[in-house]
């Protein structure tokens, strides 16, 4: 019995979305709907880019990687949250918690790095269009994607290993809907000030430096766009950037408010809302933004649907 109790004591209890909220079931139903849309949208975008030869470019390859990250990101959080809600069992094991922290950090940091490299891709495409096929070749795009994944993995591995080694005091209740580093550290018995400084440094490297690079890239892009004489050319250049810039704002905005806002640890409800936007809403919005505002993606989607419709009619004509 003692061993069993000791084993149970290593589990964490996830209090879920906004503990104490009356209409939690309605909120969870909305999350389930968002998850379904996110899975459908990102999978469709990945398949379109894979199937249509016209989308076999560096820009769309990077976009497919963004969709893959979003697909994995939301899937590392929502299924466990839904299982906990519908089963009534809110526990997550120590290993399960560490695994979730590792994957969410890996995917979150990888997305930060990838969005930064995508801004550079747009800069080269608009400011140096003749050199674009050479500077951002398919091999370079692959290296960009690999670099994002590797960078996210290494940073996540260091933070996960370090944050999980602290001894914990009191009840292992996490006021969150998934295992997150800041929520775990609140339970620590030791002085974590040194580690918190490390988190600030990582935030500067992963958030401030990339956002500075992105803003610089788009400043140069807009200056270049102003020099384009034709209205059509200017509109086309802006259209290729507006989708990416919207995604950057949606992703980096909440992240900066969570990790770089003074006193953010004292506003758990606001943090939870920001995390929900960043980890659940953004992966759903990204494919919608890129598909609805991109003529090439829409054209590809119509072509694939038309081809499917023709193939479905063929058996009837053969009969």
N, C-alpha and C positions, 0 to 999 in steps of 0.2 A: 504493500500500500504506500509506503513512504517513497519508493522509487516512482510509483505512478504519480503521486502528488508532486514530486520534484520535477517530473517530466512535464506535467501540466503547467507548472509555474513558469516554464520557459516560454510558453505561448503568449502572444500578444492578443489584445482584444481591440478590434477596430470598431469604434462607435458609429461609424458610417457618416452618410451625408447629413449635415446639420442636425446633430442629436437634439431631441426635444421638439423637433418640428412636427406639427400635427398631421400634415398631408404628405408624409414621407413616401407612401405607396404611389401617389401621383407623380412625385418627383422621380422615383425610380423607374416608373413607366416611361417618362419622358427621356430618361437616360438610355433606356433600352431602345427606344425609337431612334435616338441620336446615334447609338452604337450601330444599329442596323444600317442607317443611311451612310455612316462613315465607312463601314465595311464594303457596302455596295459601291459607293462612289470611288473609293481608293482602288478597289479591285478592278473596276471598270476602266479607270484611267490607266492603270498598269497594263491591262490587256490591250487597250487601244494603242498604246505606245509600242507594245510588243508586236502587234499584228500589222499595223499600218506602216509600210515602208517610208511614207512621207514624213513620219514622225521619228525616224531613226536618225536623229541629230543629237548633238551634245546637250543642247538645252532640254530636250524632252527626255533624254536619258537621266539627267539630273533631277528632272521633275518626277520621273518614275521612282527614283531613289527616295525623294521626299514623301511620295505616297506610300512607299514601303515602310519608311520610318513611322509615319502616322498610323499605318495599319497595325504595326507592332506595338506602338506606344499606347494606343487606346485599348488594345487587346491585353496588355500587361496589367491593366487596372480594372476595367469594367467587368469582365467575366467573374473575377473573384468577388467584387463588390455585389454583383447580382446574386451569386451563389450564397453569400453571407446573408443577404436580405431575405431571400425566399426560403432558405433552410432554417433561419433563426439562429444559426451558429456563427457568431462573429469572430471566432478565434482564427489566428494565423500562426503557424509555427515559427520558431526562431529562424530556421533555414528558409522557410517560405518568405518570411519578411525580408531577410537579407537578399534573397533572389529577386524579389520585387524591387527593392531599392536599387540593386545593380542594373536591372533592365531599364527601369524608368530613367535613371541617371544617364546610362549609356545612350538611350534613344533621345533624351532631351538635349544632351550636349552635342550629339551627332547632328541633330536638327539645327542647332545654333551654328555649327561649323558649316553645314551644307548650305544654309540660307546665305551665309557670308560669301561662299564660293559662287553661289548662283548670282549674287550681285556683281561679282567680278565678271562672270560670264556675260551678263547684260551690258556691262561697261565696255567690254571688248567688242561685242556685237554691234553696238551703236557708235562708239567713238573710233574704233578701228575695224570696220566691217571687212575690208580687203584682207586683213591679217587673221580674221577670226577662224577660218578653217585650219590655220596652222597653229595659232596660239591655243585655241580650245579644240583640239582634235578629239576624236573619240577616245584615244588612249589617255589623253590628259583628263578628260571628263571621268574616265574610270578611276584614275589616280585620285582625283578630287573626292569621289565617292568613297573609295577605300580609306583615304586620309580622314574623312569625317567619321567613318565607323571605327577606325583604329583609335583616333583621338578620343572619341566618346567612351570607348571601352577602357582605355588606360586610365583616364580621369575618374571614371566610375569605379573601377577596381580599387583605386587608392582610397577614395572616399568611403566606399562600402566597407572595406576591410578595417579602416580606422574607426569609423563611427560605430561599428558593431562590436568593437572590442571593449567599450566602456562598460563598467558594472552598472546595473540599473537598480533603483530603489523604488519602493512603494508598488502600488498596483500597476500592472502593465497595460493600462488603458491608453489608447492612442485616439485623440480627438481629431480623427481624420477618416477618410474613406479608402485610404491605401497607406502602405508603409512608406514613410517619407523621413528623410534624415533629420530635419528640424524637430519633427514630432518625437522621434526616438531620443534625441539628445536632451529633451526636456525631462526625461526619466533618469538621466545619468546622476550617479552619486558623486562623481569627480568634477573637478574644475575643468571646464571645456573651453576656457577663454582662448587657449592657444589654437585649438582646432577651429574655433569660430573665426579667428584671424585667417586661417587657411581657407575657410569657406569664402571670406571676403576677397582674398587674392584670386581664388578660382572664379568668383563672380566677375571680377574685373577682366580676367583673361577670356572667359567664356561669353560674357554679356557686353561689357563696356567696349572692349577692343573691337569685337565684331560689329557692334552697332555703329561705332565710329567709322569703321572701314566701309560699311554699307552706306552711311550718310555721305561720306566723301565720294564714293562711287556714283551715287545718284545726283550729287551736286554737279559733278563733271558731266554726267549724262544729260541733265537738264540744260546746262550751258551749251552742250553740243546740239541739243534739239532746237534751241533758240536760233541756231545758225542755219537750220534747214529752211529753205525758202518755200517749198510746196506744203500746202496745208495737209494733203494726203500723207506725205512722208512724215510730217511731224506727228500726225495722229497715229500712224502705224508704229512709230518709235515709242510713243507714250503708252500705247496699248500693250506692247510687249513687256513694259516695266510695271504698269499699274497693278497687275495681278500679284507679282512678286512683292511689291512694296506693301500691298494690303496684307498679305500673309505675314510679312516681317512685323508690321505693326501689331497684328493680332497675337503673334507669338511672343515677341520681345516685350510688349507693353506689360502684360501680367507678370512675366518673369522678373522684370526690373522692380515692380511693385512688391513682389514677394521677397526677393533676396537682397534688394538694395535700399528698401525704404526704412528709415530709422523707426525703431519701435514696432517693427512688423510682427515680432514674436508675441506682442501683447494684443493682437487682433486676430485670433484664430478663426472667427467666422468669416471675416473679410478674406483671409488667406485661403480658406477652403473654397470660397466663391471664385477666387482668382485661379486656384489650382484646377477647379472644375472647368473654367473657361479654357485654360491652357492645355489640359490633358484630355478633355472630352469634347468640348465644342470646336476647338481649332482643328483637330483631325477630321471632323465632319465638314467644316467650312472650306478647307484647303482645296479639295477636288472640285467643289462647287464653284469656287472663285476662278480656278484655272480653266474649267470646262465652259462655264457660262460666259466668260469674258475673253475666250480665245477662239477665234474663227477657225483655225486649223483643227483644233480638237473637236469643235462642233461639226465641222465638215467630215472629219474622220468618223465620228459617231453616226452621222446620217448615212454615210457610205456603208458602214458595217451593218446597220439596221436594215438598209435597203437590200443588201446582199442576203441577209438572213431571211427577209420576207420573200425574196425570189426563190431561195432554196426550199422554203416551206411550201411554196405553191407548186413546185416542180412535180412532186408525187401525184398531185391531183391531175395535172396535164398528162402524165404518163399513163394514168389509169384510163 
